[in-house]
């Protein structure tokens, strides 16, 4: 794997390993999973009515994309992606990580991009370009400017995203050559682009859906360093719908999807979600379409958690406040004891009680015994397990989706930079 000076950390991951774990439920590469051809595979997702599922690599009308290899990933993997909108009038929204140590591309997007009028995005995987100082910022800006020049766009209309190892200088010359190459390969297909954004993902996460005369396509990546707020991941969404307020729409959909997941409780330096809308269909976005698509992609990230073999949802009810419910849900979902119980199919409600009690330390709480905790599905063979706890303190609630903790997660991350 790629080595660099000092002791690099991780932005999202570095290169895609062989598939690990006991097998996946749905998610990355899910076209081949469980004999299902449907994008909406999770019990927790309600598909929009009357939708048509297109080839998952298809793009919404007016968008083109490409992916090439520039050498950042070992083995010649695709690692530079470019996605562009042909329409001059684009409505967009851009959400970025809240990590206090943001990567250079995040800073460039915050400082240099017109978030409401993004026409293109350039991405590299294999290097997060995080904790790389002023040179890292210049490198991210150079990526942005190279893509803008190749596409004939103004710089503020191009976003930049990067994902990979933290603390390693970017081989920016190789990336810039990759950007030029990608600009010459743009096509009405997201296959190469969705592969270019992957790191430790087992396979691409993508969809293309049509309903009520509107098309929506999306590509995402994420497997490790995942925690609500909103998770280590990149996601790019395209549509020909007419949107009055893209940012409000995206924030609402992200709050119910990427904000609801965790793999290992770690908030990344590079998280980016971009929504672009051309309005060319002349129709509004059908109700529930974006929300369902992003929730399914978020659950695919959880199912693809590094080494993960099962997923679960913890539902907290009867909390005194929404904030309390959220705190307890996250404490349970991120507990290594609960996560290993999920892996071992151990219906150990005591692990759940301990995690909830830790989150409520110092509070007066009714006894959290089996009459208040339903952990039966932890011990079952269902691939998506339900876990519930009633706190007996009020009427507020919250839920979080999470994955199990396996030997493969430890092995992969113990050897991450070596």
C-alpha positions in Angstrom: 0.0 0.0 0.0 1.1 3.6 -0.5 3.6 4.9 2.0 4.5 8.5 2.7 6.6 10.6 5.1 5.8 10.6 8.8 2.9 8.5 10.0 -0.1 9.1 7.6 -3.6 8.8 8.8 -6.8 8.3 6.9 -9.2 10.5 5.1 -11.5 7.8 3.8 -9.2 5.0 2.8 -6.4 4.3 0.3 -7.0 1.4 -2.1 -9.6 -1.3 -2.7 -8.6 -4.6 -1.1 -10.0 -8.0 -1.9 -13.5 -8.5 -0.6 -13.5 -9.4 3.0 -15.8 -10.7 5.7 -18.5 -13.4 5.7 -20.3 -11.9 2.7 -22.5 -8.9 2.3 -26.2 -8.4 2.6 -26.7 -5.7 0.0 -24.6 -2.7 -1.1 -21.4 -2.4 -2.9 -21.6 -4.5 -6.1 -25.1 -5.5 -5.0 -26.3 -6.2 -8.5 -24.7 -9.6 -7.9 -25.8 -9.9 -4.3 -28.6 -12.3 -3.1 -30.0 -12.7 -6.6 -31.7 -9.3 -6.4 -31.8 -6.9 -9.3 -33.6 -4.2 -7.3 -31.7 -1.2 -6.0 -34.0 -0.9 -3.0 -33.1 -4.0 -1.0 -33.3 -2.9 2.6 -36.2 -3.5 4.9 -35.7 0.1 6.2 -36.2 1.8 2.8 -39.6 2.7 1.4 -39.2 3.0 -2.4 -41.0 5.9 -4.2 -44.2 4.8 -5.9 -44.1 3.9 -9.6 -40.4 4.2 -10.0 -38.4 2.7 -12.9 -35.0 1.3 -12.3 -32.5 2.1 -15.0 -29.0 0.7 -15.6 -27.2 1.7 -12.4 -24.3 3.2 -14.3 -26.7 5.6 -16.3 -26.6 9.3 -15.7 -29.5 11.7 -15.5 -30.0 13.6 -18.9 -27.5 16.3 -19.4 -24.7 14.8 -17.4 -21.4 13.1 -18.5 -18.7 11.4 -16.5 -15.5 9.5 -16.8 -12.8 7.7 -14.7 -9.1 7.0 -15.4 -6.0 5.7 -13.7 -3.2 8.1 -12.9 -1.2 5.9 -10.5 -2.4 6.9 -7.1 -3.8 3.4 -6.4 -1.7 0.4 -6.6 -2.3 -2.1 -9.4 -3.5 0.5 -11.9 -6.9 1.1 -10.3 -9.1 3.9 -11.6 -8.4 6.9 -9.3 -9.4 10.1 -11.1 -13.0 10.9 -11.9 -14.7 13.8 -13.6 -18.4 14.5 -13.7 -19.9 17.5 -15.6 -23.2 19.0 -16.5 -23.8 20.2 -20.0 -26.5 22.7 -19.0 -25.4 26.2 -18.3 -28.1 26.9 -15.7 -27.6 24.4 -12.9 -29.0 24.5 -9.3 -26.8 22.7 -6.8 -26.1 22.2 -3.2 -22.8 21.2 -1.5 -22.5 19.7 2.0 -19.1 19.2 3.6 -17.5 17.6 6.6 -17.7 19.4 10.0 -14.4 17.9 11.1 -12.2 20.6 12.6 -9.2 19.4 10.5 -10.7 19.5 7.0 -8.8 18.3 4.0 -7.6 20.7 1.3 -10.4 19.9 -1.2 -13.0 20.7 1.5 -11.3 24.1 2.2 -11.2 24.8 -1.5 -14.9 24.0 -1.9 -15.7 26.3 1.1 -13.6 29.2 0.0 -13.6 29.0 -3.8 -16.8 27.4 -5.0 -20.2 28.9 -5.8 -22.1 26.1 -4.0 -25.4 27.0 -5.7 -24.1 26.7 -9.2 -21.7 23.8 -9.4 -21.5 22.4 -13.0 -18.7 19.9 -12.5 -16.7 18.0 -9.9 -13.2 16.5 -10.1 -12.3 13.7 -7.7 -9.3 11.5 -6.9 -9.0 8.5 -4.7 -5.9 7.0 -3.1 -4.9 10.3 -1.4 -7.0 12.4 0.9 -4.8 15.5 0.5 -5.5 16.2 4.2 -3.0 17.6 6.7 -0.8 18.6 3.8 -0.5 22.3 4.5 -0.4 25.2 2.1 1.0 22.9 -0.7 -2.1 20.6 -0.3 -4.4 23.6 -0.8 -2.5 24.7 -3.9 -2.7 21.1 -5.2 -6.4 20.9 -4.7 -6.9 24.3 -6.3 -4.7 23.2 -9.2 -7.0 20.1 -9.7 -10.0 22.4 -9.7 -8.5 24.8 -12.2 -7.3 22.1 -14.5 -10.8 20.6 -14.6 -12.3 24.0 -15.2 -9.9 24.8 -18.1 -10.5 21.4 -19.7 -14.3 21.8 -19.5 -14.4 25.5 -20.5 -15.9 26.5 -17.1 -15.1 29.2 -14.5 -13.3 27.9 -11.5 -16.0 28.6 -8.9 -18.4 26.3 -10.9 -16.1 23.3 -10.3 -16.0 21.4 -7.0 -13.1 19.1 -6.0 -13.1 16.1 -3.7 -10.4 13.7 -2.6 -10.3 10.5 -0.6 -7.5 8.3 0.7 -4.5 8.4 3.1 -4.1 11.5 5.3 -0.7 13.3 5.6 0.8 12.2 2.3 1.7 14.8 -0.3 -0.4 14.5 -3.4 1.4 13.6 -6.7 -0.3 16.5 -8.3 1.4 16.2 -11.6 0.1 12.7 -12.1 -3.4 13.8 -11.0 -3.4 16.8 -13.4 -2.5 14.5 -16.3 -5.3 12.2 -15.2 -7.7 15.2 -15.2 -6.8 16.0 -18.8 -7.3 12.3 -19.8 -10.6 12.1 -18.0 -11.9 15.3 -19.8 -11.3 13.6 -23.1 -13.3 10.5 -22.1 -16.6 12.0 -20.8 -19.6 9.8 -21.7 -23.2 9.4 -20.7 -22.2 6.6 -18.2 -21.0 6.7 -14.7 -19.2 3.3 -14.6 -15.7 4.7 -14.6 -16.5 7.6 -12.3 -18.1 5.4 -9.7 -15.0 3.2 -9.7 -12.6 6.2 -9.5 -14.1 7.3 -6.2 -13.7 4.0 -4.4 -11.1 3.2 -1.8 -11.7 0.2 0.6 -15.2 -0.2 -0.9 -15.9 -3.8 -2.0 -17.5 -2.4 -5.2 -19.3 0.7 -6.5 -22.4 2.1 -5.0 -24.6 3.7 -7.6 -28.2 4.0 -9.0 -30.3 5.5 -11.7 -34.0 5.9 -11.2 -36.9 7.4 -13.1 -40.4 8.3 -11.9 -43.1 10.9 -12.9 -41.0 12.1 -15.8 -37.9 12.8 -13.6 -34.5 11.0 -13.6 -32.2 10.8 -10.7 -28.7 9.2 -10.7 -26.2 8.9 -7.9 -22.8 7.6 -7.1 -21.3 7.1 -3.6 -18.3 5.6 -1.8 -17.7 4.8 1.8 -16.7 1.8 4.0 -14.6 2.8 7.0 -14.2 5.9 9.1 -18.0 6.3 9.2 -19.9 8.2 11.9 -23.0 10.4 11.7 -22.2 14.0 11.2 -22.4 12.9 8.4 -20.1 10.0 7.7 -16.9 9.3 5.8 -18.2 9.2 2.4 -18.5 10.9 -1.0 -21.8 11.1 -2.8 -22.8 12.8 -6.0 -26.4 13.2 -7.1 -27.7 14.3 -10.5 -31.2 15.0 -11.6 -33.2 16.8 -14.4 -35.8 17.9 -11.9 -36.6 21.5 -11.2 -35.7 22.4 -7.6 -36.7 25.6 -5.8 -34.3 25.1 -2.9 -31.6 22.4 -3.6 -29.8 23.0 -0.3 -32.8 22.5 1.9 -33.8 19.4 0.0 -30.4 17.9 0.3 -30.0 18.7 3.9 -33.3 17.1 4.7 -32.4 13.9 2.8 -28.9 13.7 4.3 -30.3 14.2 7.8 -32.4 11.0 7.3 -29.7 9.0 5.6 -26.0 9.8 5.9 -26.5 11.4 9.3 -28.1 8.2 10.6 -25.2 5.7 10.0 -22.0 4.6 11.7 -19.4 1.9 11.1 -16.7 2.9 13.6 -17.6 6.2 15.1 -15.0 8.2 13.3 -15.7 11.5 11.5 -13.7 12.0 8.3 -11.7 15.0 7.1 -13.1 14.7 3.5 -16.9 14.1 3.6 -18.6 15.7 0.6 -22.2 15.4 -0.8 -23.1 17.3 -4.0 -26.5 17.6 -5.6 -26.9 19.0 -9.1 -30.2 19.7 -10.9 -30.7 21.0 -14.4 -34.5 21.5 -14.3 -34.7 20.3 -17.9 -37.6 18.0 -17.2 -39.7 20.9 -16.1 -41.0 18.8 -13.2 -40.4 18.9 -9.4 -38.5 16.1 -7.8 -41.1 13.3 -6.9 -41.7 13.1 -3.2 -39.5 10.6 -1.4 -37.2 9.9 -4.4 -34.1 11.6 -3.1 -34.7 10.5 0.4 -35.1 6.8 -0.5 -32.1 6.8 -2.8 -29.8 8.4 -0.3 -31.0 6.1 2.5 -30.3 3.0 0.4 -26.9 4.3 -0.5 -26.2 5.1 3.2 -27.2 1.6 4.2 -24.9 0.2 1.5 -22.1 2.1 3.1 -22.9 0.5 6.4 -23.2 -3.0 4.9 -19.9 -2.4 3.2 -18.2 -1.4 6.5 -14.7 -2.7 6.4 -15.1 -6.4 7.1 -18.8 -6.0 8.0 -21.1 -9.1 7.7 -24.3 -7.7 9.3 -26.1 -4.5 9.8 -28.5 -3.3 12.5 -30.8 -0.5 13.4 -31.0 0.6 17.1 -34.3 2.5 17.9 -34.4 4.5 21.1 -37.8 5.6 22.5 -39.1 7.2 25.6 -36.1 9.5 26.0 -36.5 12.9 27.8 -35.3 14.9 24.8 -34.3 14.2 21.1 -30.7 15.0 22.1 -30.8 12.3 24.8 -32.3 9.8 22.4 -29.6 10.5 19.9 -26.8 10.2 22.5 -28.0 6.9 23.6 -28.5 5.5 20.1 -25.0 6.5 19.1 -23.5 5.0 22.3 -25.2 1.7 21.5 -24.4 1.7 17.8 -20.7 2.5 18.4 -20.2 0.1 21.3 -17.7 -2.5 20.4 -19.4 -4.9 22.8 -22.8 -4.5 21.0 -21.1 -4.6 17.6 -19.3 -7.9 18.4 -22.6 -9.3 19.8 -24.1 -8.5 16.4 -21.3 -10.3 14.7 -21.5 -13.3 17.0 -25.2 -13.5 16.9 -25.4 -13.1 20.7 -28.7 -11.7 21.9 -26.9 -10.1 24.9 -29.3 -7.3 26.1 -26.9 -6.6 28.9 -24.4 -5.1 26.4 -27.2 -2.7 25.3 -28.1 -1.8 28.8 -24.4 -1.0 29.6 -24.0 1.3 26.6 -27.2 3.1 27.2 -26.4 3.5 30.9 -23.0 4.9 30.0 -24.6 7.5 27.8 -26.9 8.4 30.7 -24.3 8.5 33.4 -25.4 10.6 36.4 -29.1 10.5 35.4 -32.0 8.7 37.2 -33.1 6.0 34.9 -35.6 3.1 35.3 -33.9 -0.2 35.4 -32.9 -1.1 31.9 -33.7 -4.8 31.9 -35.1 -7.2 29.3 -38.6 -5.7 29.7 -37.2 -2.5 28.2 -34.7 -3.9 25.7 -35.5 -6.0 22.6 -32.2 -7.6 21.5 -33.6 -10.9 20.1 -32.6 -10.2 16.5 -29.0 -9.8 17.5 -29.0 -13.6 18.0 -30.9 -14.4 14.8 -29.6 -15.0 11.3 -31.5 -12.0 9.8 -28.9 -9.9 7.9 -30.5 -6.7 9.0 -31.3 -6.8 12.8 -33.6 -4.6 14.7 -32.6 -3.5 18.2 -34.9 -1.4 20.5 -34.7 0.2 23.9 -37.3 2.1 25.9 -35.8 4.5 28.4 -39.0 5.4 30.3 -38.0 9.0 30.6 -40.2 10.8 28.1 -41.5 10.8 24.6 -38.5 11.5 22.4 -36.8 9.0 20.1 -34.0 8.5 17.6 -32.4 5.7 15.5 -29.0 4.9 14.1 -27.9 2.3 11.6 -24.7 0.4 12.3 -22.6 -2.6 11.3 -20.9 -5.4 13.2 -17.2 -5.5 14.2 -15.3 -8.4 12.7 -11.7 -9.6 12.7 -11.3 -8.3 9.2 -11.9 -4.7 10.4 -9.1 -5.0 12.8 -6.8 -6.7 10.3 -7.4 -4.1 7.6 -6.9 -1.1 9.8 -3.9 -2.5 11.6 -2.1 -2.8 8.3 -3.6 0.3 6.7 -0.3 2.1 5.9 2.1 -0.8 6.0 
